[in-house]
Amino acid sequence: MAGAAIASLEKLVGTARDGPLLRYSLGNEYLKAGEPQRAAAHLREAVARDPDHSAAWKLLGRALAESGAAAEALAAWRRGIEVAERRGDRQAAKEMAVFARRLEREVGDPGST
């Protein structure tokens, strides 16, 4: 099922419908399919196209963490927290703060959110 969704979404890449929501959706589907590196590539594109997309920052952090890129995941979540707080998206900010603290404890990162 995820493969069919990915194939349908991939057909839209590079078309007039290619935008932050498409890239977010692809990132989400690739994460569901267990491909965090491919997910991260699309999620990076989503936040490049819409830097205020807090959900994309949250998912990008997750994809990077699952890819083993802890420092990049923390940076994505920290940026996402800033975006979410500025936009008044308190729930997303709280979730990313929790994820970042967990990862910091895992890897011993001295930075704090």
C-alpha positions as CSV (number, residue, x, y, z in Angstrom):
1,M,0.0,0.0,0.0
2,A,2.8,2.4,0.9
3,G,4.5,1.6,-2.4
4,A,1.5,2.6,-4.4
5,A,1.1,5.9,-2.4
6,I,4.8,6.6,-3.0
7,A,4.6,5.9,-6.7
8,S,1.6,8.2,-7.1
9,L,3.3,11.0,-5.2
10,E,6.6,10.5,-7.0
11,K,4.8,11.1,-10.4
12,L,4.0,14.6,-9.2
13,V,7.6,15.6,-8.4
14,G,8.8,18.2,-10.9
15,T,5.2,19.1,-12.0
16,A,3.2,22.2,-11.2
17,R,1.9,20.3,-8.1
18,D,5.4,19.9,-6.7
19,G,5.5,21.9,-3.5
20,P,6.0,21.7,0.3
21,L,2.9,19.6,0.9
22,L,3.8,17.0,-1.8
23,R,7.4,16.8,-0.4
24,Y,6.0,16.5,3.2
25,S,3.6,13.7,2.1
26,L,6.5,11.9,0.3
27,G,8.7,12.2,3.4
28,N,5.9,10.8,5.5
29,E,5.3,7.9,3.2
30,Y,9.0,7.0,3.0
31,L,9.2,7.0,6.8
32,K,6.2,4.6,6.9
33,A,8.0,2.4,4.4
34,G,11.2,2.3,6.6
35,E,13.3,4.5,4.3
36,P,14.3,7.4,6.6
37,Q,17.1,8.7,4.3
38,R,14.8,9.1,1.3
39,A,12.2,10.6,3.7
40,A,14.8,13.2,4.9
41,A,15.6,14.2,1.3
42,H,12.0,15.1,0.6
43,L,11.5,16.7,4.0
44,R,14.6,18.9,3.5
45,E,13.0,20.0,0.2
46,A,9.7,20.7,2.0
47,V,11.3,23.0,4.6
48,A,13.4,24.7,1.9
49,R,10.3,25.6,0.0
50,D,8.3,26.5,3.2
51,P,10.6,27.2,6.2
52,D,7.5,27.8,8.4
53,H,6.1,24.3,8.0
54,S,6.5,23.1,11.6
55,A,5.1,19.6,10.9
56,A,7.8,19.1,8.2
57,W,10.5,20.2,10.6
58,K,9.2,17.7,13.2
59,L,9.1,14.8,10.6
60,L,12.6,15.9,9.2
61,G,14.0,15.5,12.7
62,R,12.5,12.1,13.1
63,A,13.8,11.0,9.7
64,L,17.3,12.2,10.5
65,A,17.2,10.5,13.9
66,E,16.1,7.2,12.3
67,S,18.9,7.6,9.8
68,G,21.5,7.9,12.6
69,A,22.2,11.6,12.0
70,A,21.6,12.7,15.6
71,A,23.3,16.2,15.3
72,E,21.2,17.0,12.2
73,A,18.1,15.7,13.8
74,L,18.6,17.9,16.9
75,A,19.3,20.9,14.6
76,A,16.1,20.3,12.7
77,W,14.0,19.9,15.9
78,R,15.5,23.1,17.3
79,R,14.7,25.0,14.2
80,G,11.3,23.5,14.2
81,I,10.7,24.5,17.8
82,E,11.6,28.1,16.8
83,V,9.2,28.0,13.9
84,A,6.4,26.4,15.9
85,E,6.7,28.8,18.8
86,R,6.7,31.8,16.4
87,R,3.6,30.5,14.7
88,G,1.8,29.7,17.9
89,D,1.9,25.9,17.3
90,R,2.5,25.0,20.9
91,Q,1.8,21.3,20.5
92,A,4.3,20.8,17.8
93,A,6.9,22.8,19.8
94,K,6.3,20.6,22.8
95,E,6.6,17.4,20.9
96,M,9.8,18.4,19.2
97,A,11.3,19.5,22.6
98,V,10.5,16.1,24.0
99,F,12.0,14.3,21.0
100,A,15.1,16.5,21.2
101,R,15.6,15.9,24.9
102,R,15.3,12.2,24.4
103,L,17.9,12.2,21.7
104,E,20.2,14.5,23.7
105,R,20.1,11.9,26.5
106,E,20.8,9.1,24.1
107,V,23.8,10.7,22.5
108,G,25.0,12.8,25.4
109,D,24.5,16.1,23.5
110,P,25.3,19.0,25.8
111,G,22.9,21.4,24.0
112,S,19.5,21.9,25.5
113,T,16.1,22.9,24.2
